[in-house]
Amino acid sequence: MIWPNRKQKMEEYRTNGYKPGWLIDRANRQVFIYRKNGSIESKAGTSVQLSGEDVLPDLTLIIEL
């Protein structure tokens, strides 16, 4: 389980204007993708591919969980 204070901190960042972000939960092999439009996507697995989308369009990361 991802620590509740990390999710709370991400919500605090979003409230203060920071929109994009990734929250990585290695214990449960999940990544939460926080987008500028306010949506949150969850990806799970042993290997997750992330992109910088419109913030860093040339960035692609593969996270091994």
mmCIF file as Biopython writes it, N, C-alpha, C and O atoms, coordinates in Angstrom:
data_model
#
loop_
_atom_site.group_PDB
_atom_site.id
_atom_site.type_symbol
_atom_site.label_atom_id
_atom_site.label_alt_id
_atom_site.label_comp_id
_atom_site.label_asym_id
_atom_site.label_entity_id
_atom_site.label_seq_id
_atom_site.pdbx_PDB_ins_code
_atom_site.Cartn_x
_atom_site.Cartn_y
_atom_site.Cartn_z
_atom_site.occupancy
_atom_site.B_iso_or_equiv
_atom_site.auth_seq_id
_atom_site.auth_asym_id
_atom_site.pdbx_PDB_model_num
ATOM 1   N N  . MET A ? 1  ? 0.844  -1.195 0.000   1.0 0.0 1  A 1 
ATOM 2   C CA . MET A ? 1  ? 0.000  0.000  0.000   1.0 0.0 1  A 1 
ATOM 3   C C  . MET A ? 1  ? 0.880  1.246  0.000   1.0 0.0 1  A 1 
ATOM 4   O O  . MET A ? 1  ? 1.862  1.337  0.737   1.0 0.0 1  A 1 
ATOM 5   N N  . ILE A ? 2  ? 0.508  2.187  -0.832  1.0 0.0 2  A 1 
ATOM 6   C CA . ILE A ? 2  ? 1.262  3.441  -0.851  1.0 0.0 2  A 1 
ATOM 7   C C  . ILE A ? 2  ? 0.915  4.245  0.398   1.0 0.0 2  A 1 
ATOM 8   O O  . ILE A ? 2  ? -0.240 4.281  0.823   1.0 0.0 2  A 1 
ATOM 9   N N  . TRP A ? 3  ? 1.894  4.867  0.961   1.0 0.0 3  A 1 
ATOM 10  C CA . TRP A ? 3  ? 1.673  5.601  2.189   1.0 0.0 3  A 1 
ATOM 11  C C  . TRP A ? 3  ? 0.673  6.724  1.971   1.0 0.0 3  A 1 
ATOM 12  O O  . TRP A ? 3  ? 0.816  7.512  1.036   1.0 0.0 3  A 1 
ATOM 13  N N  . PRO A ? 4  ? -0.342 6.803  2.831   1.0 0.0 4  A 1 
ATOM 14  C CA . PRO A ? 4  ? -1.383 7.838  2.663   1.0 0.0 4  A 1 
ATOM 15  C C  . PRO A ? 4  ? -0.813 9.258  2.604   1.0 0.0 4  A 1 
ATOM 16  O O  . PRO A ? 4  ? -1.353 10.109 1.898   1.0 0.0 4  A 1 
ATOM 17  N N  . ASN A ? 5  ? 0.268  9.521  3.335   1.0 0.0 5  A 1 
ATOM 18  C CA . ASN A ? 5  ? 0.807  10.884 3.330   1.0 0.0 5  A 1 
ATOM 19  C C  . ASN A ? 5  ? 1.393  11.259 1.974   1.0 0.0 5  A 1 
ATOM 20  O O  . ASN A ? 5  ? 1.457  12.443 1.644   1.0 0.0 5  A 1 
ATOM 21  N N  . ARG A ? 6  ? 1.823  10.276 1.180   1.0 0.0 6  A 1 
ATOM 22  C CA . ARG A ? 6  ? 2.339  10.593 -0.157  1.0 0.0 6  A 1 
ATOM 23  C C  . ARG A ? 6  ? 1.200  10.993 -1.088  1.0 0.0 6  A 1 
ATOM 24  O O  . ARG A ? 6  ? 1.329  11.945 -1.858  1.0 0.0 6  A 1 
ATOM 25  N N  . LYS A ? 7  ? 0.094  10.273 -1.018  1.0 0.0 7  A 1 
ATOM 26  C CA . LYS A ? 7  ? -1.068 10.661 -1.835  1.0 0.0 7  A 1 
ATOM 27  C C  . LYS A ? 7  ? -1.583 12.019 -1.381  1.0 0.0 7  A 1 
ATOM 28  O O  . LYS A ? 7  ? -1.957 12.851 -2.208  1.0 0.0 7  A 1 
ATOM 29  N N  . GLN A ? 8  ? -1.603 12.242 -0.090  1.0 0.0 8  A 1 
ATOM 30  C CA . GLN A ? 8  ? -2.053 13.526 0.448   1.0 0.0 8  A 1 
ATOM 31  C C  . GLN A ? 8  ? -1.129 14.652 -0.028  1.0 0.0 8  A 1 
ATOM 32  O O  . GLN A ? 8  ? -1.601 15.733 -0.380  1.0 0.0 8  A 1 
ATOM 33  N N  . LYS A ? 9  ? 0.172  14.403 -0.038  1.0 0.0 9  A 1 
ATOM 34  C CA . LYS A ? 9  ? 1.125  15.409 -0.487  1.0 0.0 9  A 1 
ATOM 35  C C  . LYS A ? 9  ? 0.927  15.721 -1.967  1.0 0.0 9  A 1 
ATOM 36  O O  . LYS A ? 9  ? 1.016  16.879 -2.373  1.0 0.0 9  A 1 
ATOM 37  N N  . MET A ? 10 ? 0.654  14.678 -2.787  1.0 0.0 10 A 1 
ATOM 38  C CA . MET A ? 10 ? 0.413  14.894 -4.216  1.0 0.0 10 A 1 
ATOM 39  C C  . MET A ? 10 ? -0.845 15.753 -4.398  1.0 0.0 10 A 1 
ATOM 40  O O  . MET A ? 10 ? -0.865 16.650 -5.241  1.0 0.0 10 A 1 
ATOM 41  N N  . GLU A ? 11 ? -1.881 15.486 -3.621  1.0 0.0 11 A 1 
ATOM 42  C CA . GLU A ? 11 ? -3.095 16.302 -3.705  1.0 0.0 11 A 1 
ATOM 43  C C  . GLU A ? 11 ? -2.818 17.743 -3.282  1.0 0.0 11 A 1 
ATOM 44  O O  . GLU A ? 11 ? -3.388 18.675 -3.848  1.0 0.0 11 A 1 
ATOM 45  N N  . GLU A ? 12 ? -1.954 17.929 -2.300  1.0 0.0 12 A 1 
ATOM 46  C CA . GLU A ? 12 ? -1.573 19.284 -1.866  1.0 0.0 12 A 1 
ATOM 47  C C  . GLU A ? 12 ? -0.848 20.011 -2.999  1.0 0.0 12 A 1 
ATOM 48  O O  . GLU A ? 12 ? -1.115 21.185 -3.255  1.0 0.0 12 A 1 
ATOM 49  N N  . TYR A ? 13 ? 0.068  19.316 -3.677  1.0 0.0 13 A 1 
ATOM 50  C CA . TYR A ? 13 ? 0.760  19.918 -4.822  1.0 0.0 13 A 1 
ATOM 51  C C  . TYR A ? 13 ? -0.242 20.350 -5.885  1.0 0.0 13 A 1 
ATOM 52  O O  . TYR A ? 13 ? -0.143 21.445 -6.439  1.0 0.0 13 A 1 
ATOM 53  N N  . ARG A ? 14 ? -1.208 19.477 -6.165  1.0 0.0 14 A 1 
ATOM 54  C CA . ARG A ? 14 ? -2.210 19.776 -7.197  1.0 0.0 14 A 1 
ATOM 55  C C  . ARG A ? 14 ? -3.072 20.973 -6.802  1.0 0.0 14 A 1 
ATOM 56  O O  . ARG A ? 14 ? -3.392 21.816 -7.640  1.0 0.0 14 A 1 
ATOM 57  N N  . THR A ? 15 ? -3.438 21.044 -5.548  1.0 0.0 15 A 1 
ATOM 58  C CA . THR A ? 15 ? -4.240 22.163 -5.055  1.0 0.0 15 A 1 
ATOM 59  C C  . THR A ? 15 ? -3.499 23.486 -5.225  1.0 0.0 15 A 1 
ATOM 60  O O  . THR A ? 15 ? -4.112 24.524 -5.471  1.0 0.0 15 A 1 
ATOM 61  N N  . ASN A ? 16 ? -2.180 23.436 -5.092  1.0 0.0 16 A 1 
ATOM 62  C CA . ASN A ? 16 ? -1.355 24.642 -5.196  1.0 0.0 16 A 1 
ATOM 63  C C  . ASN A ? 16 ? -0.877 24.931 -6.611  1.0 0.0 16 A 1 
ATOM 64  O O  . ASN A ? 16 ? 0.000  25.771 -6.813  1.0 0.0 16 A 1 
ATOM 65  N N  . GLY A ? 17 ? -1.455 24.230 -7.602  1.0 0.0 17 A 1 
ATOM 66  C CA . GLY A ? 17 ? -1.174 24.570 -8.986  1.0 0.0 17 A 1 
ATOM 67  C C  . GLY A ? 17 ? -0.254 23.631 -9.739  1.0 0.0 17 A 1 
ATOM 68  O O  . GLY A ? 17 ? -0.112 23.764 -10.955 1.0 0.0 17 A 1 
ATOM 69  N N  . TYR A ? 18 ? 0.374  22.687 -9.059  1.0 0.0 18 A 1 
ATOM 70  C CA . TYR A ? 18 ? 1.243  21.732 -9.743  1.0 0.0 18 A 1 
ATOM 71  C C  . TYR A ? 18 ? 0.369  20.604 -10.265 1.0 0.0 18 A 1 
ATOM 72  O O  . TYR A ? 18 ? -0.230 19.879 -9.470  1.0 0.0 18 A 1 
ATOM 73  N N  . LYS A ? 19 ? 0.281  20.440 -11.565 1.0 0.0 19 A 1 
ATOM 74  C CA . LYS A ? 19 ? -0.668 19.488 -12.132 1.0 0.0 19 A 1 
ATOM 75  C C  . LYS A ? 19 ? -0.091 18.139 -12.531 1.0 0.0 19 A 1 
ATOM 76  O O  . LYS A ? 19 ? -0.596 17.118 -12.065 1.0 0.0 19 A 1 
ATOM 77  N N  . PRO A ? 20 ? 0.946  18.076 -13.374 1.0 0.0 20 A 1 
ATOM 78  C CA . PRO A ? 20 ? 1.415  16.750 -13.790 1.0 0.0 20 A 1 
ATOM 79  C C  . PRO A ? 20 ? 2.307  16.114 -12.719 1.0 0.0 20 A 1 
ATOM 80  O O  . PRO A ? 20 ? 3.000  16.809 -11.978 1.0 0.0 20 A 1 
ATOM 81  N N  . GLY A ? 21 ? 2.275  14.806 -12.656 1.0 0.0 21 A 1 
ATOM 82  C CA . GLY A ? 21 ? 3.160  14.119 -11.720 1.0 0.0 21 A 1 
ATOM 83  C C  . GLY A ? 21 ? 2.966  12.618 -11.762 1.0 0.0 21 A 1 
ATOM 84  O O  . GLY A ? 21 ? 1.942  12.120 -12.229 1.0 0.0 21 A 1 
ATOM 85  N N  . TRP A ? 22 ? 3.962  11.907 -11.270 1.0 0.0 22 A 1 
ATOM 86  C CA . TRP A ? 22 ? 3.898  10.456 -11.160 1.0 0.0 22 A 1 
ATOM 87  C C  . TRP A ? 22 ? 4.114  10.089 -9.706  1.0 0.0 22 A 1 
ATOM 88  O O  . TRP A ? 22 ? 5.024  10.605 -9.058  1.0 0.0 22 A 1 
ATOM 89  N N  . LEU A ? 23 ? 3.292  9.213  -9.199  1.0 0.0 23 A 1 
ATOM 90  C CA . LEU A ? 23 ? 3.446  8.684  -7.847  1.0 0.0 23 A 1 
ATOM 91  C C  . LEU A ? 23 ? 3.687  7.190  -7.998  1.0 0.0 23 A 1 
ATOM 92  O O  . LEU A ? 23 ? 2.810  6.464  -8.468  1.0 0.0 23 A 1 
ATOM 93  N N  . ILE A ? 24 ? 4.867  6.726  -7.604  1.0 0.0 24 A 1 
ATOM 94  C CA . ILE A ? 24 ? 5.285  5.342  -7.833  1.0 0.0 24 A 1 
ATOM 95  C C  . ILE A ? 24 ? 5.161  4.544  -6.541  1.0 0.0 24 A 1 
ATOM 96  O O  . ILE A ? 24 ? 5.754  4.889  -5.519  1.0 0.0 24 A 1 
ATOM 97  N N  . ASP A ? 25 ? 4.384  3.476  -6.608  1.0 0.0 25 A 1 
ATOM 98  C CA . ASP A ? 25 ? 4.157  2.564  -5.483  1.0 0.0 25 A 1 
ATOM 99  C C  . ASP A ? 25 ? 4.808  1.233  -5.844  1.0 0.0 25 A 1 
ATOM 100 O O  . ASP A ? 25 ? 4.168  0.357  -6.427  1.0 0.0 25 A 1 
ATOM 101 N N  . ARG A ? 26 ? 6.068  1.090  -5.496  1.0 0.0 26 A 1 
ATOM 102 C CA . ARG A ? 26 ? 6.810  -0.126 -5.864  1.0 0.0 26 A 1 
ATOM 103 C C  . ARG A ? 26 ? 6.280  -1.354 -5.140  1.0 0.0 26 A 1 
ATOM 104 O O  . ARG A ? 26 ? 6.283  -2.448 -5.706  1.0 0.0 26 A 1 
ATOM 105 N N  . ALA A ? 27 ? 5.826  -1.199 -3.908  1.0 0.0 27 A 1 
ATOM 106 C CA . ALA A ? 27 ? 5.351  -2.345 -3.131  1.0 0.0 27 A 1 
ATOM 107 C C  . ALA A ? 27 ? 4.172  -3.039 -3.813  1.0 0.0 27 A 1 
ATOM 108 O O  . ALA A ? 27 ? 4.071  -4.266 -3.789  1.0 0.0 27 A 1 
ATOM 109 N N  . ASN A ? 28 ? 3.287  -2.257 -4.418  1.0 0.0 28 A 1 
ATOM 110 C CA . ASN A ? 28 ? 2.111  -2.816 -5.089  1.0 0.0 28 A 1 
ATOM 111 C C  . ASN A ? 28 ? 2.242  -2.807 -6.604  1.0 0.0 28 A 1 
ATOM 112 O O  . ASN A ? 28 ? 1.289  -3.118 -7.320  1.0 0.0 28 A 1 
ATOM 113 N N  . ARG A ? 29 ? 3.423  -2.449 -7.087  1.0 0.0 29 A 1 
ATOM 114 C CA . ARG A ? 29 ? 3.705  -2.420 -8.522  1.0 0.0 29 A 1 
ATOM 115 C C  . ARG A ? 29 ? 2.677  -1.593 -9.291  1.0 0.0 29 A 1 
ATOM 116 O O  . ARG A ? 29 ? 2.070  -2.051 -10.259 1.0 0.0 29 A 1 
ATOM 117 N N  . GLN A ? 30 ? 2.509  -0.360 -8.824  1.0 0.0 30 A 1 
ATOM 118 C CA . GLN A ? 30 ? 1.576  0.569  -9.454  1.0 0.0 30 A 1 
ATOM 119 C C  . GLN A ? 30 ? 2.231  1.920  -9.626  1.0 0.0 30 A 1 
ATOM 120 O O  . GLN A ? 30 ? 3.109  2.311  -8.858  1.0 0.0 30 A 1 
ATOM 121 N N  . VAL A ? 31 ? 1.783  2.629  -10.655 1.0 0.0 31 A 1 
ATOM 122 C CA . VAL A ? 31 ? 2.172  4.017  -10.863 1.0 0.0 31 A 1 
ATOM 123 C C  . VAL A ? 31 ? 0.898  4.812  -11.079 1.0 0.0 31 A 1 
ATOM 124 O O  . VAL A ? 31 ? 0.044  4.424  -11.875 1.0 0.0 31 A 1 
ATOM 125 N N  . PHE A ? 32 ? 0.770  5.922  -10.370 1.0 0.0 32 A 1 
ATOM 126 C CA . PHE A ? 32 ? -0.375 6.819  -10.530 1.0 0.0 32 A 1 
ATOM 127 C C  . PHE A ? 32 ? 0.105  8.023  -11.330 1.0 0.0 32 A 1 
ATOM 128 O O  . PHE A ? 32 ? 1.074  8.685  -10.959 1.0 0.0 32 A 1 
ATOM 129 N N  . ILE A ? 33 ? -0.580 8.294  -12.422 1.0 0.0 33 A 1 
ATOM 130 C CA . ILE A ? 33 ? -0.216 9.391  -13.310 1.0 0.0 33 A 1 
ATOM 131 C C  . ILE A ? 33 ? -1.220 10.518 -13.095 1.0 0.0 33 A 1 
ATOM 132 O O  . ILE A ? 33 ? -2.406 10.364 -13.387 1.0 0.0 33 A 1 
ATOM 133 N N  . TYR A ? 34 ? -0.746 11.639 -12.589 1.0 0.0 34 A 1 
ATOM 134 C CA . TYR A ? 34 ? -1.578 12.815 -12.343 1.0 0.0 34 A 1 
ATOM 135 C C  . TYR A ? 34 ? -1.386 13.756 -13.523 1.0 0.0 34 A 1 
ATOM 136 O O  . TYR A ? 34 ? -0.271 14.206 -13.789 1.0 0.0 34 A 1 
ATOM 137 N N  . ARG A ? 35 ? -2.466 14.052 -14.225 1.0 0.0 35 A 1 
ATOM 138 C CA . ARG A ? 35 ? -2.377 14.884 -15.432 1.0 0.0 35 A 1 
ATOM 139 C C  . ARG A ? 35 ? -2.849 16.312 -15.164 1.0 0.0 35 A 1 
ATOM 140 O O  . ARG A ? 35 ? -3.544 16.594 -14.188 1.0 0.0 35 A 1 
ATOM 141 N N  . LYS A ? 36 ? -2.438 17.207 -16.082 1.0 0.0 36 A 1 
ATOM 142 C CA . LYS A ? 36 ? -2.800 18.623 -15.951 1.0 0.0 36 A 1 
ATOM 143 C C  . LYS A ? 36 ? -4.305 18.845 -15.955 1.0 0.0 36 A 1 
ATOM 144 O O  . LYS A ? 36 ? -4.794 19.781 -15.321 1.0 0.0 36 A 1 
ATOM 145 N N  . ASN A ? 37 ? -5.048 17.994 -16.662 1.0 0.0 37 A 1 
ATOM 146 C CA . ASN A ? 37 ? -6.494 18.175 -16.750 1.0 0.0 37 A 1 
ATOM 147 C C  . ASN A ? 37 ? -7.226 17.687 -15.499 1.0 0.0 37 A 1 
ATOM 148 O O  . ASN A ? 37 ? -8.453 17.767 -15.430 1.0 0.0 37 A 1 
ATOM 149 N N  . GLY A ? 38 ? -6.478 17.178 -14.503 1.0 0.0 38 A 1 
ATOM 150 C CA . GLY A ? 38 ? -7.079 16.736 -13.253 1.0 0.0 38 A 1 
ATOM 151 C C  . GLY A ? 38 ? -7.339 15.239 -13.178 1.0 0.0 38 A 1 
ATOM 152 O O  . GLY A ? 38 ? -7.707 14.727 -12.121 1.0 0.0 38 A 1 
ATOM 153 N N  . SER A ? 39 ? -7.152 14.535 -14.282 1.0 0.0 39 A 1 
ATOM 154 C CA . SER A ? 39 ? -7.397 13.095 -14.267 1.0 0.0 39 A 1 
ATOM 155 C C  . SER A ? 39 ? -6.234 12.357 -13.614 1.0 0.0 39 A 1 
ATOM 156 O O  . SER A ? 39 ? -5.103 12.842 -13.588 1.0 0.0 39 A 1 
ATOM 157 N N  . ILE A ? 40 ? -6.539 11.178 -13.088 1.0 0.0 40 A 1 
ATOM 158 C CA . ILE A ? 40 ? -5.534 10.318 -12.478 1.0 0.0 40 A 1 
ATOM 159 C C  . ILE A ? 40 ? -5.674 8.944  -13.112 1.0 0.0 40 A 1 
ATOM 160 O O  . ILE A ? 40 ? -6.750 8.346  -13.096 1.0 0.0 40 A 1 
ATOM 161 N N  . GLU A ? 41 ? -4.573 8.449  -13.671 1.0 0.0 41 A 1 
ATOM 162 C CA . GLU A ? 41 ? -4.570 7.112  -14.269 1.0 0.0 41 A 1 
ATOM 163 C C  . GLU A ? 41 ? -3.662 6.220  -13.445 1.0 0.0 41 A 1 
ATOM 164 O O  . GLU A ? 41 ? -2.622 6.658  -12.954 1.0 0.0 41 A 1 
ATOM 165 N N  . SER A ? 42 ? -4.059 4.975  -13.298 1.0 0.0 42 A 1 
ATOM 166 C CA . SER A ? 42 ? -3.255 3.999  -12.584 1.0 0.0 42 A 1 
ATOM 167 C C  . SER A ? 42 ? -2.772 2.941  -13.564 1.0 0.0 42 A 1 
ATOM 168 O O  . SER A ? 42 ? -3.556 2.407  -14.348 1.0 0.0 42 A 1 
ATOM 169 N N  . LYS A ? 43 ? -1.465 2.635  -13.516 1.0 0.0 43 A 1 
ATOM 170 C CA . LYS A ? 43 ? -0.904 1.561  -14.327 1.0 0.0 43 A 1 
ATOM 171 C C  . LYS A ? 43 ? -0.254 0.576  -13.376 1.0 0.0 43 A 1 
ATOM 172 O O  . LYS A ? 43 ? 0.368  0.968  -12.389 1.0 0.0 43 A 1 
ATOM 173 N N  . ALA A ? 44 ? -0.401 -0.708 -13.681 1.0 0.0 44 A 1 
ATOM 174 C CA . ALA A ? 44 ? 0.163  -1.732 -12.811 1.0 0.0 44 A 1 
ATOM 175 C C  . ALA A ? 44 ? 0.951  -2.729 -13.638 1.0 0.0 44 A 1 
ATOM 176 O O  . ALA A ? 44 ? 0.717  -2.884 -14.836 1.0 0.0 44 A 1 
ATOM 177 N N  . GLY A ? 45 ? 1.884  -3.401 -12.990 1.0 0.0 45 A 1 
ATOM 178 C CA . GLY A ? 45 ? 2.671  -4.421 -13.651 1.0 0.0 45 A 1 
ATOM 179 C C  . GLY A ? 45 ? 4.103  -4.393 -13.170 1.0 0.0 45 A 1 
ATOM 180 O O  . GLY A ? 45 ? 4.458  -3.607 -12.292 1.0 0.0 45 A 1 
ATOM 181 N N  . THR A ? 46 ? 4.917  -5.243 -13.740 1.0 0.0 46 A 1 
ATOM 182 C CA . THR A ? 46 ? 6.322  -5.279 -13.355 1.0 0.0 46 A 1 
ATOM 183 C C  . THR A ? 46 ? 7.154  -4.279 -14.150 1.0 0.0 46 A 1 
ATOM 184 O O  . THR A ? 46 ? 8.262  -3.927 -13.746 1.0 0.0 46 A 1 
ATOM 185 N N  . SER A ? 47 ? 6.619  -3.822 -15.283 1.0 0.0 47 A 1 
ATOM 186 C CA . SER A ? 47 ? 7.300  -2.839 -16.118 1.0 0.0 47 A 1 
ATOM 187 C C  . SER A ? 47 ? 6.253  -1.866 -16.659 1.0 0.0 47 A 1 
ATOM 188 O O  . SER A ? 47 ? 5.309  -2.272 -17.338 1.0 0.0 47 A 1 
ATOM 189 N N  . VAL A ? 48 ? 6.426  -0.600 -16.358 1.0 0.0 48 A 1 
ATOM 190 C CA . VAL A ? 48 ? 5.453  0.417  -16.762 1.0 0.0 48 A 1 
ATOM 191 C C  . VAL A ? 48 ? 6.173  1.474  -17.588 1.0 0.0 48 A 1 
ATOM 192 O O  . VAL A ? 48 ? 7.218  1.982  -17.183 1.0 0.0 48 A 1 
ATOM 193 N N  . GLN A ? 49 ? 5.610  1.801  -18.745 1.0 0.0 49 A 1 
ATOM 194 C CA . GLN A ? 49 ? 6.185  2.848  -19.590 1.0 0.0 49 A 1 
ATOM 195 C C  . GLN A ? 49 ? 5.459  4.157  -19.322 1.0 0.0 49 A 1 
ATOM 196 O O  . GLN A ? 49 ? 4.229  4.217  -19.338 1.0 0.0 49 A 1 
ATOM 197 N N  . LEU A ? 50 ? 6.236  5.199  -19.079 1.0 0.0 50 A 1 
ATOM 198 C CA . LEU A ? 50 ? 5.691  6.535  -18.822 1.0 0.0 50 A 1 
ATOM 199 C C  . LEU A ? 50 ? 6.224  7.497  -19.870 1.0 0.0 50 A 1 
ATOM 200 O O  . LEU A ? 50 ? 7.320  7.319  -20.400 1.0 0.0 50 A 1 
ATOM 201 N N  . SER A ? 51 ? 5.433  8.514  -20.156 1.0 0.0 51 A 1 
ATOM 202 C CA . SER A ? 51 ? 5.888  9.548  -21.081 1.0 0.0 51 A 1 
ATOM 203 C C  . SER A ? 51 ? 5.717  10.916 -20.447 1.0 0.0 51 A 1 
ATOM 204 O O  . SER A ? 51 ? 4.935  11.099 -19.514 1.0 0.0 51 A 1 
ATOM 205 N N  . GLY A ? 52 ? 6.464  11.866 -20.974 1.0 0.0 52 A 1 
ATOM 206 C CA . GLY A ? 52 ? 6.377  13.235 -20.493 1.0 0.0 52 A 1 
ATOM 207 C C  . GLY A ? 52 ? 5.173  13.978 -21.041 1.0 0.0 52 A 1 
ATOM 208 O O  . GLY A ? 52 ? 4.930  15.133 -20.692 1.0 0.0 52 A 1 
ATOM 209 N N  . GLU A ? 53 ? 4.421  13.307 -21.903 1.0 0.0 53 A 1 
ATOM 210 C CA . GLU A ? 53 ? 3.210  13.846 -22.529 1.0 0.0 53 A 1 
ATOM 211 C C  . GLU A ? 53 ? 3.479  15.239 -23.076 1.0 0.0 53 A 1 
ATOM 212 O O  . GLU A ? 53 ? 4.490  15.437 -23.749 1.0 0.0 53 A 1 
ATOM 213 N N  . ASP A ? 54 ? 2.616  16.208 -22.814 1.0 0.0 54 A 1 
ATOM 214 C CA . ASP A ? 54 ? 2.801  17.542 -23.394 1.0 0.0 54 A 1 
ATOM 215 C C  . ASP A ? 54 ? 3.765  18.417 -22.585 1.0 0.0 54 A 1 
ATOM 216 O O  . ASP A ? 54 ? 4.149  19.489 -23.053 1.0 0.0 54 A 1 
ATOM 217 N N  . VAL A ? 55 ? 4.163  17.985 -21.385 1.0 0.0 55 A 1 
ATOM 218 C CA . VAL A ? 55 ? 5.094  18.762 -20.568 1.0 0.0 55 A 1 
ATOM 219 C C  . VAL A ? 55 ? 6.530  18.552 -21.050 1.0 0.0 55 A 1 
ATOM 220 O O  . VAL A ? 55 ? 7.276  19.514 -21.232 1.0 0.0 55 A 1 
ATOM 221 N N  . LEU A ? 56 ? 6.909  17.295 -21.252 1.0 0.0 56 A 1 
ATOM 222 C CA . LEU A ? 56 ? 8.224  16.916 -21.778 1.0 0.0 56 A 1 
ATOM 223 C C  . LEU A ? 56 ? 7.993  15.889 -22.881 1.0 0.0 56 A 1 
ATOM 224 O O  . LEU A ? 56 ? 8.180  14.693 -22.658 1.0 0.0 56 A 1 
ATOM 225 N N  . PRO A ? 57 ? 7.590  16.337 -24.063 1.0 0.0 57 A 1 
ATOM 226 C CA . PRO A ? 57 ? 7.132  15.419 -25.108 1.0 0.0 57 A 1 
ATOM 227 C C  . PRO A ? 57 ? 8.149  14.388 -25.580 1.0 0.0 57 A 1 
ATOM 228 O O  . PRO A ? 57 ? 7.750  13.338 -26.082 1.0 0.0 57 A 1 
ATOM 229 N N  . ASP A ? 58 ? 9.432  14.644 -25.440 1.0 0.0 58 A 1 
ATOM 230 C CA . ASP A ? 58 ? 10.437 13.687 -25.895 1.0 0.0 58 A 1 
ATOM 231 C C  . ASP A ? 58 ? 10.880 12.707 -24.812 1.0 0.0 58 A 1 
ATOM 232 O O  . ASP A ? 58 ? 11.745 11.867 -25.061 1.0 0.0 58 A 1 
ATOM 233 N N  . LEU A ? 59 ? 10.304 12.800 -23.622 1.0 0.0 59 A 1 
ATOM 234 C CA . LEU A ? 59 ? 10.695 11.950 -22.506 1.0 0.0 59 A 1 
ATOM 235 C C  . LEU A ? 59 ? 9.866  10.664 -22.476 1.0 0.0 59 A 1 
ATOM 236 O O  . LEU A ? 59 ? 8.636  10.707 -22.497 1.0 0.0 59 A 1 
ATOM 237 N N  . THR A ? 60 ? 10.552 9.529  -22.426 1.0 0.0 60 A 1 
ATOM 238 C CA . THR A ? 60 ? 9.909  8.240  -22.228 1.0 0.0 60 A 1 
ATOM 239 C C  . THR A ? 60 ? 10.740 7.481  -21.190 1.0 0.0 60 A 1 
ATOM 240 O O  . THR A ? 60 ? 11.962 7.384  -21.307 1.0 0.0 60 A 1 
ATOM 241 N N  . LEU A ? 61 ? 10.060 6.946  -20.178 1.0 0.0 61 A 1 
ATOM 242 C CA . LEU A ? 61 ? 10.726 6.176  -19.139 1.0 0.0 61 A 1 
ATOM 243 C C  . LEU A ? 61 ? 10.075 4.809  -19.019 1.0 0.0 61 A 1 
ATOM 244 O O  . LEU A ? 61 ? 8.857  4.682  -19.152 1.0 0.0 61 A 1 
ATOM 245 N N  . ILE A ? 62 ? 10.869 3.805  -18.770 1.0 0.0 62 A 1 
ATOM 246 C CA . ILE A ? 62 ? 10.346 2.501  -18.444 1.0 0.0 62 A 1 
ATOM 247 C C  . ILE A ? 62 ? 10.734 2.234  -16.997 1.0 0.0 62 A 1 
ATOM 248 O O  . ILE A ? 62 ? 11.917 2.174  -16.661 1.0 0.0 62 A 1 
ATOM 249 N N  . ILE A ? 63 ? 9.735  2.078  -16.153 1.0 0.0 63 A 1 
ATOM 250 C CA . ILE A ? 63 ? 9.941  1.856  -14.725 1.0 0.0 63 A 1 
ATOM 251 C C  . ILE A ? 63 ? 9.790  0.370  -14.448 1.0 0.0 63 A 1 
ATOM 252 O O  . ILE A ? 63 ? 8.746  -0.214 -14.738 1.0 0.0 63 A 1 
ATOM 253 N N  . GLU A ? 64 ? 10.832 -0.248 -13.887 1.0 0.0 64 A 1 
ATOM 254 C CA . GLU A ? 64 ? 10.767 -1.653 -13.491 1.0 0.0 64 A 1 
ATOM 255 C C  . GLU A ? 64 ? 10.339 -1.688 -12.030 1.0 0.0 64 A 1 
ATOM 256 O O  . GLU A ? 64 ? 11.047 -1.200 -11.149 1.0 0.0 64 A 1 
ATOM 257 N N  . LEU A ? 65 ? 9.176  -2.270 -11.788 1.0 0.0 65 A 1 
ATOM 258 C CA . LEU A ? 65 ? 8.644  -2.304 -10.430 1.0 0.0 65 A 1 
ATOM 259 C C  . LEU A ? 65 ? 8.956  -3.616 -9.813  1.0 0.0 65 A 1 
ATOM 260 O O  . LEU A ? 65 ? 8.595  -3.858 -8.661  1.0 0.0 65 A 1 
#
